[in-house]
Amino acid sequence: MESVIDSEIARISARIRRWRAEEGLTLQQLAKRSGVATSTVQKVETGQMIPSVAVLLKLAHGLGRRPTELIRESEPEREISHVRASERQRSGHEKSVSVERLSGDLSDPTVEMWRVYVQPGAGSGRASIRYDGEELVACEAGVLLFEIEGEEFVLEPGDTLHFKAHRPHAWRNGGDSVARFTVTGTLPARLRDRPRSEPAPD
């Protein structure tokens, strides 16, 4: 099992490295677009670290790619996708943040949906997230603290938060038990036409 995981991580690293080269970006430029440290990008590309879910999402957005493209190669065009609950798997770290993808693999999708599990004290990371599009967050369990441009919102079960995703944002578990929420987001416009991105703040 470990060798399979190592092989998949190596494939993800190679894709990030190849896509960055295709875009003509330096390590520093991709780091600035993605809102992560240059050293992090370098370590991911060379397989020196296992990236967290948050880092992979940021790198995918910085490269103008769907996060799922990091994991699987392109597939034939699909207009219907039925995903059974038993087929979904979580990725990430069970002791901090893990993610379950709910959306299917349609051709040229405009929305993605995930269910996120956050352990007490864990969150999206030090750097803010920012991209063109919208996010709709629905808290299912626990207490989620969401910060958007310095303004904090407390989400409890049943609460929702809908906002423009170009506004710098971050989140963390604000309670003593596991927080669970779904996030539905429109894909950045730069994925549907030509990139028009702004770097996330360091």
N, C-alpha and C positions, 0 to 999 in steps of 0.2 A: 504493500500500500504506500509506503514511504517513497519508493522509487517512482510510483505513478504521480504522486504529489510533486516531487522534485521535477519531473519531466514537464508537468503542467506549468509550474512556476517558471521554468526555463523558457517555455513557449511564450508565456505572457511577457517576460523580460525581452525576448527577441522581437515581439510585436511592437512593444513600446519603442524600442530602439529603432526599428524599421520605419514606423510611422513618423517618428521625430525627424529622421533623415529625409523622408518623403516630403515633409512640410518645410524642410530647410531650416529647422530650428536648432539652436545651440542648447546645451543643457540648461544654461542660465535663462534663456528665453522660455523654454518649456516650464521651468520652475516658476517663473514669474506669472505665466499664464495660468498655471495650476494652483498657485498659492501654497507651494511646498518648497522646502529647502533644495538648493542645487545638489547638495550631497545626497539627499534622499533619492532624487531622480537617478543619479549616478549609481547608487547602490541597488536600486530596483533593476536598472538596465543590465547591470553586471551580475545580478543574482546574489548579491551580498546580503540582502535582507528580504524577508517575507513581508510584502506590503500589507497594510491594514486595508479594510474595505474603504475607509474614508480616503486614503491615499490613492487607491485605484480609481475611485469615482472622480477625484480631482484631476488625475492624470488623463483619464478618458475625456473629460470636458475640455481640458487644456489642449488635447490633440484633435478635438472636433469629432470624437467617436462615441458611439453608444457603449456604455460600460460592458454590455454583453459581448461585444466584439472582442474584448480582451480574452474571453474564455472560449468562445467557439468561432470557427471560421464561418464565412458567409454561406447562407443556405438558399435554396430556390425560393422564388417569390411565394409568400403566403398571405392570404387575406383572412384566414380563420385560424385561431390557435386555442386549443382546449388543453389546459394544464390541470392534471389531477393533483390533489393535495399530497397524495402518496409519492408523487414524482418530484416534488420540490425538495431541494436540499439547502441547508444554510451554509453560508460562507462567512469567513471572518474568525473572530476569537470568542469562544464561549465564555471566557472569563472577563470580557470587556464589551465588545459590540459584535453582534452577528446579524446577518441580513438574509432574508428569504425573498427571492424575486417572485412577484405575483403575476406580472404581465407576461404575455406570450411573445413569441418571435414572429411578429408580422413584418412584412416588407415595408420599409420607410415609415415606421411608427412615429406618432407625434406625442405619445404619452408612455411613461414607464411607471410601474408601481412596485413598491417594496414593502415588506414588513420588517421592522427593525427591533431587535431585542437589545436593551442596554442595561448592563449591570450597574449597581449603585456606584457612583463616583466616576463612571465612564461617560464619554461623550464623543463628539465629532472631531476633536483635536484642537490644537492651539490656533491654527490658521482658519480664517473665515472662509466660507464657501460662497461662490458667486458665479452665476451664469445667466445667459439670456433665457427667459421662460418664466414659468410659474410653478409654485409648489403648493400642494394641499396636504396638510398634515392632520391626521386623526389619531388622537391618543386612545389606546385601548386598555391600557393597564399602567398603574404606577403614576409617578409625577414626572413630567418632562418640562425642563426649563429651556425655552427657546429665546435666543437673543438675536434681534434684527437691528443692525446699525445702533447698537448700544441700548436699545429698548428691550426689556425682558418681559416675556409672556410665560405664565404658568399654565400648563395644560394638564388637566386631570381626565380620567376616563370619560369619554363622550365629547370632550372638547375638540374643536378643530381650529386650524390656523391656515389661512390662505394668503399668499403674498407673492409679489414679484421677486423672482429669484436672483435678479441682478443686484439686489440689496444684500450687502454682506451679512451672512447669518451663520449661526452655530447653535448646537444643542447639547444638552447633557442630562443625565438622570439626576433629578433633584430630590429623590426619596431614598428609603432604606430597602426597597424591594426592586425586583426587575421591572423596568419600564418597557412597555411594548407600544409601538405606534406604526401606522402605515403612512407612507408618503407617496403621493402621486405627483409626478412632475411632467411638464411638457418639455420635450427635447429642445435644446438651444437652437435658435434660428440658424446659427452658423453650421448646424448639421444638415439643415434642409436647403440652405443656399450657400453663400460664401461666408467665411468666418467674419464675425464682427464682435470680437471679444474684448473684454477689459480684464487686465490681470487682477487676481484677488489680492488683497492687501497681505503683507507679510505679518 
